[in-house]
Amino acid sequence: MREQLQFLDALNINLGAGEMFVVNIILAFVMFGVALGIKVQTFKDVFRNPKSVITGLALQWVVLPAMTFLVAVVLNPFITPMVAIGMLLVASCPGGNISNFISSLSKGNIELSVSMTAISTAFAPLVTPFNFWFWGSLYCRYASVHNDIPTLSIPFGDMLEQILLILGVPIVLGLVVSRYFPNLSQKLKRPTSILSILLFIGMVVVSLTQVLTALEQRWTVYAAILCALTVVIIHNATALGTGFYGATLMHLPKADRRSLTIEVGIQNSGLGLALLFNPAIFPVEVWHNNGGMVIITALWGIWHIISGLSVATIFRRTTIDEQHA
């Protein structure tokens, strides 16, 4: 597996200025759509019944990145450092906006799901760069010892600046529309959510197509992508398990366990892709072999929809009273 993933690492996947502009517009649109569902009441409700939300945020912001680091260390003989860093980047992103839809299919606590997505998105400009810097730097130091690679510098300052620009503006705009134009906000929420998902899938498909069309060694690429998908499946299963068992250990209501399973297992990997393609954060001269990171992040965006819907199907077939463990 490691040899196939090294083949991915050797790829240099970057976008031109025009393509990068389109990616940023898509991401801004997605963040605007998520912010439309954020209300002041959401934050007030956290303090009235804080246990489930605080547990969920702790699982997403602290436990998931830590578990991802441990998984990367365990898989170290089989994966490359760039693949591991891609995993840590995904784990540092906020919850994905599709999580609310999947949570509703799961018959979970929709209010909890919306609150989790809203809060994790609102604080993403600070939490995402910090988590990626902290855990990424820790892994780079580990990898430099065990893999004989130079220690890479995780760009905390540049990432913070870019995320505040890319996410901060659309989030604030969405909050303003939600607060002062509630009727317009309600009308925009559903079409914006659907269009956001379609645009993100399109972005992932374009990323993978660039790899497949740019190379002649097609079967080698397919084998490498299959290996990367295996890593993504293991990582995503870890995320889903973190949400479910973390909520269970805290003795949360069973509907809340369902929602936290989905929230922690569905990450906004579109943000991760946009950051990876941003030369101000990942300059080409330093991160020129970024194929492993890009493929891991892109595949997560496809797989977490499949796994999320699969988990939702299992939950729907199990009534709340019958669900144990």
C-alpha positions as CSV (number, residue, x, y, z in Angstrom):
1,M,0.0,0.0,0.0
2,R,2.8,2.4,0.9
3,E,4.3,2.2,-2.6
4,Q,1.0,3.1,-4.2
5,L,0.4,6.0,-1.9
6,Q,4.0,7.2,-2.6
7,F,2.9,7.3,-6.3
8,L,0.1,9.7,-5.3
9,D,2.4,11.8,-3.2
10,A,4.6,12.4,-6.3
11,L,1.7,14.1,-8.0
12,N,1.5,17.9,-8.1
13,I,-2.1,18.9,-8.1
14,N,-2.7,22.6,-8.3
15,L,-5.2,25.0,-9.8
16,G,-4.7,28.1,-11.9
17,A,-5.6,31.6,-10.6
18,G,-9.0,31.4,-12.4
19,E,-9.8,28.0,-11.1
20,M,-8.8,28.9,-7.6
21,F,-11.1,31.9,-7.7
22,V,-14.0,29.6,-8.6
23,V,-13.2,27.3,-5.8
24,N,-13.1,30.1,-3.3
25,I,-16.5,31.4,-4.6
26,I,-18.0,27.9,-4.2
27,L,-16.7,27.6,-0.7
28,A,-17.9,31.1,0.2
29,F,-21.3,30.1,-1.1
30,V,-21.4,26.9,0.9
31,M,-20.4,28.8,4.1
32,F,-23.1,31.5,3.4
33,G,-25.7,28.7,3.1
34,V,-24.7,27.1,6.4
35,A,-24.7,30.5,8.1
36,L,-28.3,31.1,7.0
37,G,-29.3,28.4,9.5
38,I,-27.4,30.0,12.4
39,K,-29.6,32.0,14.8
40,V,-28.8,33.8,18.1
41,Q,-31.3,31.4,19.7
42,T,-29.0,28.5,18.7
43,F,-26.3,29.8,21.0
44,K,-28.7,30.6,23.8
45,D,-30.1,27.0,23.7
46,V,-26.5,25.7,24.3
47,F,-26.4,27.2,27.7
48,R,-29.9,25.9,28.6
49,N,-29.1,22.3,27.8
50,P,-25.3,22.3,27.3
51,K,-24.3,18.7,27.9
52,S,-25.0,17.2,24.4
53,V,-23.6,20.2,22.5
54,I,-20.5,20.5,24.6
55,T,-19.9,16.8,24.4
56,G,-20.3,17.0,20.6
57,L,-17.9,19.9,20.3
58,A,-15.3,18.2,22.5
59,L,-15.5,15.1,20.4
60,Q,-15.2,17.1,17.1
61,W,-12.6,19.6,18.2
62,V,-10.4,17.6,20.5
63,V,-11.1,13.8,20.4
64,L,-11.4,13.4,16.6
65,P,-8.1,15.1,15.8
66,A,-6.4,13.2,18.6
67,M,-7.8,9.9,17.3
68,T,-6.8,10.8,13.8
69,F,-3.2,11.3,15.0
70,L,-3.2,7.9,16.7
71,V,-4.6,6.2,13.6
72,A,-1.9,7.9,11.5
73,V,0.8,6.6,13.9
74,V,-0.7,3.1,13.8
75,L,-0.9,3.1,10.0
76,N,2.6,4.7,9.7
77,P,4.2,1.5,8.2
78,F,1.5,1.5,5.4
79,I,0.8,5.2,4.6
80,T,3.0,8.2,3.7
81,P,3.4,11.4,5.8
82,M,1.5,13.4,3.2
83,V,-1.5,11.1,3.4
84,A,-1.4,11.4,7.2
85,I,-1.3,15.2,7.0
86,G,-4.3,15.0,4.7
87,M,-6.2,13.0,7.3
88,L,-5.3,15.6,10.0
89,L,-6.5,18.4,7.7
90,V,-9.9,16.7,7.2
91,A,-10.2,16.1,11.0
92,S,-9.5,19.8,11.6
93,C,-12.4,21.0,9.4
94,P,-15.8,21.8,10.8
95,G,-18.9,19.6,10.3
96,G,-20.3,19.3,6.8
97,N,-23.6,21.0,6.0
98,I,-25.0,17.7,4.7
99,S,-24.9,16.3,8.3
100,N,-28.2,18.0,9.1
101,F,-30.0,16.2,6.3
102,I,-28.4,12.8,7.2
103,S,-29.2,13.4,10.9
104,S,-32.9,13.9,10.0
105,L,-32.8,10.6,8.0
106,S,-31.3,9.0,11.1
107,K,-34.3,10.2,13.3
108,G,-31.8,11.9,15.5
109,N,-32.0,15.2,17.4
110,I,-32.2,17.7,14.5
111,E,-31.9,20.7,16.8
112,L,-28.6,19.3,18.2
113,S,-27.3,18.6,14.7
114,V,-28.1,22.1,13.5
115,S,-26.5,23.6,16.7
116,M,-23.3,21.5,16.2
117,T,-23.0,22.5,12.6
118,A,-23.7,26.2,13.4
119,I,-21.2,26.4,16.2
120,S,-18.4,24.4,14.6
121,T,-18.8,26.5,11.4
122,A,-18.9,29.8,13.3
123,F,-15.6,29.0,15.1
124,A,-13.9,27.3,12.2
125,P,-11.8,30.3,11.3
126,L,-10.0,29.8,14.7
127,V,-10.4,26.1,15.5
128,T,-9.4,24.7,12.1
129,P,-6.0,26.4,11.7
130,F,-5.2,25.8,15.4
131,N,-6.0,22.1,15.2
132,F,-4.2,21.5,11.9
133,W,-1.2,23.4,13.2
134,F,-1.0,21.6,16.5
135,W,-1.6,18.0,15.4
136,G,0.1,18.5,12.0
137,S,3.2,19.9,13.6
138,L,3.2,17.0,16.1
139,Y,2.9,14.4,13.4
140,C,5.6,16.1,11.3
141,R,8.0,15.8,14.2
142,Y,7.0,12.2,14.6
143,A,7.4,11.5,10.8
144,S,10.8,13.3,10.6
145,V,12.1,10.7,13.1
146,H,10.4,7.6,11.8
147,N,10.3,8.3,8.1
148,D,13.5,10.2,7.5
149,I,11.8,13.2,6.0
150,P,12.5,16.9,6.7
151,T,10.3,18.5,9.3
152,L,7.6,20.4,7.4
153,S,6.3,23.8,8.7
154,I,2.5,23.8,9.2
155,P,1.3,27.3,8.1
156,F,-0.8,28.4,11.1
157,G,-0.6,32.2,10.5
158,D,-1.2,32.0,6.7
159,M,-4.1,29.6,7.2
160,L,-5.7,31.7,9.9
161,E,-5.5,34.8,7.7
162,Q,-7.0,33.0,4.6
163,I,-9.7,31.2,6.5
164,L,-10.8,34.4,8.2
165,L,-11.1,35.9,4.7
166,I,-12.7,32.9,2.9
167,L,-15.0,31.9,5.8
168,G,-15.4,35.0,7.9
169,V,-17.0,37.2,5.2
170,P,-19.7,34.7,4.0
171,I,-20.5,33.6,7.5
172,V,-21.0,37.2,8.7
173,L,-23.1,37.9,5.6
174,G,-25.2,34.8,6.3
175,L,-25.7,35.8,9.9
176,V,-26.9,39.2,8.9
177,V,-29.4,37.9,6.4
178,S,-30.6,35.3,8.9
179,R,-31.0,38.0,11.6
180,Y,-32.5,40.9,9.7
181,F,-34.2,39.1,6.8
182,P,-35.7,35.9,8.3
183,N,-38.2,35.3,5.5
184,L,-35.6,35.6,2.8
185,S,-33.3,33.3,4.9
186,Q,-36.0,30.6,5.1
187,K,-36.6,30.8,1.3
188,L,-32.9,30.5,0.5
189,K,-31.9,27.8,3.0
190,R,-33.1,24.7,1.1
191,P,-32.0,25.6,-2.5
192,T,-28.7,26.9,-1.2
193,S,-28.1,23.7,0.7
194,I,-28.9,21.5,-2.3
195,L,-26.8,23.7,-4.7
196,S,-23.9,23.7,-2.2
197,I,-23.8,19.9,-2.2
198,L,-23.9,19.7,-6.0
199,L,-21.1,22.3,-6.3
200,F,-19.0,20.5,-3.8
201,I,-19.4,17.1,-5.6
202,G,-18.5,18.9,-8.8
203,M,-15.3,20.2,-7.2
204,V,-14.3,16.8,-6.0
205,V,-15.0,15.2,-9.4
206,V,-12.8,17.9,-11.1
207,S,-10.0,17.2,-8.6
208,L,-10.0,13.5,-9.3
209,T,-10.5,13.9,-13.1
210,Q,-7.3,16.1,-13.2
211,V,-5.3,13.2,-11.8
212,L,-6.8,10.6,-14.1
213,T,-6.5,12.6,-17.3
214,A,-3.0,14.0,-16.7
215,L,-1.3,10.6,-16.4
216,E,-0.7,7.7,-18.7
217,Q,-0.3,5.1,-16.0
218,R,-4.0,4.7,-15.5
219,W,-4.0,1.4,-13.7
220,T,-1.3,2.5,-11.3
221,V,-3.5,5.5,-10.5
222,Y,-6.6,3.4,-10.0
223,A,-4.6,1.1,-7.6
224,A,-3.3,4.1,-5.7
225,I,-6.7,5.7,-5.4
226,L,-8.1,2.4,-4.1
227,C,-5.4,2.3,-1.4
228,A,-6.2,5.9,-0.5
229,L,-9.9,5.0,-0.3
230,T,-9.1,2.2,2.1
231,V,-7.4,4.8,4.4
232,V,-10.4,7.1,4.1
233,I,-12.8,4.3,5.1
234,I,-10.7,3.5,8.2
235,H,-10.5,7.1,9.1
236,N,-14.2,7.8,8.6
237,A,-15.1,4.7,10.6
238,T,-12.9,6.1,13.4
239,A,-14.8,9.4,13.2
240,L,-18.2,7.8,13.3
241,G,-17.2,5.5,16.1
242,T,-15.8,8.5,18.0
243,G,-19.1,10.3,17.8
244,F,-21.2,7.3,18.8
245,Y,-19.1,5.8,21.6
246,G,-18.2,9.2,22.9
247,A,-21.8,10.1,23.2
248,T,-22.6,6.7,24.7
249,L,-19.9,7.1,27.4
250,M,-21.5,10.4,28.4
251,H,-24.9,8.7,28.7
252,L,-26.6,11.1,26.3
253,P,-30.1,10.4,25.0
254,K,-30.1,7.9,22.2
255,A,-31.4,10.4,19.7
256,D,-28.5,12.6,20.6
257,R,-26.1,9.7,20.0
258,R,-27.3,9.4,16.5
259,S,-26.8,13.0,15.7
260,L,-23.4,13.2,17.2
261,T,-22.4,10.0,15.3
262,I,-23.3,11.8,12.1
263,E,-21.9,15.2,13.1
264,V,-18.4,13.9,14.0
265,G,-18.4,11.5,11.0
266,I,-19.3,14.2,8.4
267,Q,-16.5,16.8,7.9
268,N,-16.4,19.8,5.6
269,S,-13.7,18.4,3.4
270,G,-14.6,21.0,0.8
271,L,-12.9,23.5,3.1
272,G,-9.9,21.2,3.2
273,L,-9.7,21.1,-0.6
274,A,-9.9,24.9,-0.9
275,L,-7.1,25.3,1.6
276,L,-4.9,22.8,-0.1
277,F,-5.3,24.6,-3.5
278,N,-4.5,28.0,-1.9
279,P,-0.9,28.9,-2.7
280,A,-0.8,31.4,0.1
281,I,-1.2,28.6,2.6
282,F,0.5,25.7,0.8
283,P,3.1,27.3,-1.5
284,V,4.0,25.1,-4.4
285,E,7.8,25.3,-3.8
286,V,7.3,23.7,-0.4
287,W,4.3,21.5,-0.8
288,H,4.9,20.5,-4.5
289,N,4.1,16.8,-3.9
290,N,0.6,17.3,-2.5
291,G,-1.2,14.5,-4.4
292,G,-1.7,12.3,-1.4
293,M,-3.2,15.1,0.7
294,V,-5.6,16.2,-2.1
295,I,-6.8,12.7,-3.0
296,I,-7.5,11.8,0.7
297,T,-9.4,15.0,1.2
298,A,-11.4,14.6,-2.1
299,L,-12.2,11.0,-1.4
300,W,-13.4,11.8,2.1
301,G,-16.0,14.2,0.5
302,I,-17.5,11.3,-1.5
303,W,-17.2,8.5,1.1
304,H,-18.7,10.4,4.1
305,I,-21.9,10.8,2.1
306,I,-22.0,7.0,1.4
307,S,-21.1,6.0,5.0
308,G,-23.5,8.7,6.5
309,L,-26.4,7.4,4.4
310,S,-25.6,3.8,5.4
311,V,-25.5,4.7,9.1
312,A,-28.7,6.6,8.7
313,T,-30.4,3.6,7.1
314,I,-29.3,1.4,10.1
315,F,-30.5,4.0,12.6
316,R,-33.9,4.3,10.8
317,R,-34.5,0.6,11.0
318,T,-33.9,0.7,14.8
319,T,-36.3,2.5,17.0
320,I,-35.0,4.7,19.7
321,D,-36.3,2.2,22.4
322,E,-34.7,-0.8,20.7
323,Q,-31.3,0.9,20.2
324,H,-28.8,-0.3,22.8
325,A,-25.1,0.4,23.3
